[in-house]
Amino acid sequence: QVQLVESGGGLVQPGGSLTLSCVTSDSSFSSYGIGWYRQIPGKQREQVAGIGITDLTHYVDDVKGRFTISRDNAKKTVYLQMIDLKPEDTAVYYCRAFGSNIWGSGTQVTVSS
C-alpha cells in the first residue's frame, strides 16, 4: 500500500493548461507504476493515464494528445501535464500506484469560463 498526495488542481478556462503533481515518501517509488485517475460527479472513476517503471506510458483516448504523464524518481513525483482543457475534463483527479487500493483526497480540476 502506497500513500500518494495529489496537488496542482484549480480553476482554468477552456483551452487552458494545468500541471498536476503526485508525490510520495515511499522508499520504493521507482519500483512501481503510477496511474492518474479522475472522477466526474455521477460517473465512475476512470484511469486517464499511466506510467510504468521504464517510463512506458498509456492514455485513454479522450485525453491523447492533450495530457502527458511523466515521472521524476529523484523527487518521487509523477506529473500530469494537461493542455487544451475542456469543460468535460472537470473532475477530481487522483493518482494511485498499480497494485494499491489506497486513494487520497485528490485534487479538483474545474474547467469553466
C-alpha angles and dihedrals in degrees: 000000000000124000114216130182122211126206142157102075124134147127118310135167121245109281092027131120139237135176119213125202131207117192136180138179092213112132093218096054094126093055100067140049124249130215131201115218135181135201122203114199109268093015135094118264110258137192112243102176141003139190128198132211091269093048093258105155138196135184139195112251094248093064103034110127092017106059127054124191121201139162137216108199093188089059093036087231137132120200134203113201111197126191134173090026118199131204089250088063089069107121146108108278123213137180125210137176114245108259094024125111097194118111126191127211093273129214125270120238116189121184111192141132 
